[in-house]
Amino acid sequence: MKHPFSVDDAAMLLIDHQVGTLKLARNIPHAEILRNTRALARTAVETGMPLILTTSQEERFQGPLIADLLQIAPAAHAVRVKRPGVVDCWGYEPFRRAVEQTGRRRLILAGLTNDVCIVYPAISAREAGCDVQVVVDAGGSPTAAAEEAALARMRTNGVVITSTNQVLAELAMDWASPRGAAIQRIMYEEILRHLIES
């Protein structure tokens, strides 16, 4: 790869990982979504990548962010962008401004749900000139058909579709480097241990 994403040039955007929106993801096990979300959040925090969290209508069925994000990223949680109801978070000025203030134009997105809360900001960020990867297994959709439609629409608009392990390996690039070793440890603790030891 000529230009892989790096912790030095990318930002992590975790969108609407709320206790209510998690219930809407039916095409992938919730435990898998949580493991992958934890891995992404930990990678951002432990490598110093910018991490932006956002929620929609916390006082309604969507509810608060999952407790894992408060545990892993208390600073990002404290300044999360609370949207009053704007579906495309890129179109909500406080969120877009928070992303722009990172100075990063390479964005890693994940959230709930892929077919509503992710598809629109992913495309909008691409239209704004950003390089965008969407981590689909740290989110989900209500049905397989909804997921397929979202992925097709994003691909058509130049969004790169990826998985948690794939994007973490891209950020690491060398498992023997200090940074790569740290990311590999996160991968093992949050994802691989479950596969190897089960």
LINBELFEN-V164865 format. One record per pair of residues at least 4 apart in sequence whose ideal C-beta (glycine too) atoms are under 8 Angstrom apart, sorted by the first residue. I is the first residue (numbers start at 1). J is the second residue. If there is no record, write none. Layout:
i/j
I/J
I/J
This chain:
i/j
1/170
4/170
4/171
4/173
5/9
5/10
5/106
5/108
5/131
5/133
5/167
5/170
5/171
6/10
6/171
6/173
7/43
7/47
7/48
7/49
7/171
7/179
9/104
9/105
9/106
10/49
10/104
10/106
10/107
10/108
10/171
11/49
11/50
11/51
11/52
11/99
11/102
11/104
11/106
11/107
11/108
12/40
12/41
12/43
12/44
12/49
12/50
12/51
12/52
12/108
13/52
13/54
13/99
13/107
13/108
13/109
13/110
13/111
13/121
14/37
14/40
14/41
14/51
14/52
14/53
14/54
14/69
14/110
14/111
14/138
15/54
15/89
15/109
15/110
15/111
15/112
15/117
15/118
15/121
16/21
16/54
16/55
16/56
16/62
16/89
16/111
16/112
16/113
16/117
17/21
17/22
17/37
17/53
17/65
17/66
17/69
17/110
17/111
17/112
18/22
18/55
18/56
18/58
18/62
18/63
18/64
18/65
18/66
18/112
19/23
19/62
19/63
19/64
19/65
19/66
20/24
20/60
20/61
20/62
20/63
21/25
21/56
21/62
21/63
21/111
21/112
21/113
21/117
22/30
22/33
22/34
22/66
22/112
24/112
24/113
24/140
24/141
24/142
25/30
25/33
25/112
25/113
25/139
25/140
25/141
25/142
26/140
26/141
26/142
26/143
27/140
27/141
27/142
27/143
27/144
27/146
27/147
28/32
28/33
28/137
28/140
29/33
30/34
31/35
32/36
32/137
33/37
33/112
33/137
33/138
33/139
33/140
34/38
34/66
34/68
35/39
35/190
35/191
35/194
36/40
36/110
36/135
36/137
36/138
36/163
36/164
36/190
36/191
37/41
37/66
37/68
37/69
37/110
37/138
38/42
38/68
38/72
38/190
39/43
39/138
39/164
39/168
39/186
39/187
39/190
39/191
40/44
40/108
40/110
40/135
40/138
40/164
40/167
40/168
41/45
41/51
41/68
41/69
41/72
41/73
41/76
42/46
42/72
42/186
42/190
43/47
43/49
43/168
43/171
43/183
43/186
44/49
44/50
44/51
44/73
44/76
45/49
45/51
45/72
45/73
45/76
46/182
46/186
47/171
47/179
47/182
47/183
50/102
50/104
51/73
51/76
52/76
52/80
52/81
52/95
52/98
52/99
52/102
53/65
53/69
53/73
53/76
53/77
53/80
53/81
54/80
54/81
54/82
54/83
54/89
54/92
54/95
55/62
55/64
55/65
55/80
55/81
55/82
55/83
56/62
56/83
56/85
56/86
56/87
56/89
56/117
57/62
57/83
57/84
57/85
58/62
58/63
58/64
58/65
58/82
65/69
65/70
65/77
65/80
67/71
68/72
69/73
69/76
69/77
70/74
70/77
73/77
74/78
75/79
76/80
81/89
81/92
81/94
81/95
81/98
83/89
83/92
83/95
86/91
86/92
87/116
87/117
87/120
88/92
88/120
88/121
88/124
89/95
89/96
89/117
89/120
89/121
90/95
90/96
90/99
90/120
90/121
90/124
90/125
90/128
91/96
91/120
91/121
91/124
92/96
93/97
94/98
95/99
96/100
97/101
98/102
99/104
99/107
99/125
105/129
105/130
105/131
106/130
106/131
107/125
107/130
107/131
107/132
107/133
108/133
108/135
108/167
109/118
109/121
109/122
109/125
109/132
109/133
109/134
109/135
110/118
110/134
110/135
110/136
110/138
110/139
110/164
111/117
111/118
111/138
111/139
112/117
112/118
112/139
112/140
113/117
113/118
113/139
113/140
113/141
113/142
113/146
114/118
114/119
114/134
114/136
114/139
114/140
114/141
114/146
114/147
114/150
114/151
115/119
115/141
115/142
115/146
115/147
115/149
115/150
116/120
117/121
117/139
118/122
118/134
118/139
118/150
118/154
119/123
119/150
119/153
119/154
120/124
121/125
122/126
122/132
122/134
122/154
122/157
122/159
123/127
123/153
123/154
123/157
123/159
124/128
125/130
125/132
126/130
126/132
126/157
126/158
126/159
127/157
131/160
132/158
132/159
132/160
133/159
133/160
133/161
133/162
133/167
134/139
134/154
134/159
134/160
134/161
134/162
135/139
135/162
135/163
135/164
135/167
136/140
136/147
136/151
136/161
136/162
136/163
137/163
137/164
138/164
140/147
141/146
141/147
141/150
142/146
143/147
144/148
145/149
146/150
147/151
148/152
149/153
150/154
151/155
151/161
152/156
153/157
154/159
154/161
155/159
155/161
162/166
162/167
162/170
163/167
164/168
164/191
165/169
165/187
165/191
166/170
167/171
168/172
168/183
168/186
168/187
169/173
169/183
171/183
172/177
172/179
172/180
172/183
172/184
173/177
173/180
174/179
174/180
175/180
175/181
175/184
176/180
176/181
177/181
178/182
179/183
180/184
181/185
182/186
183/187
184/188
185/189
186/190
187/191
187/192
188/192
188/193
189/193
191/195
192/196
193/197
194/198
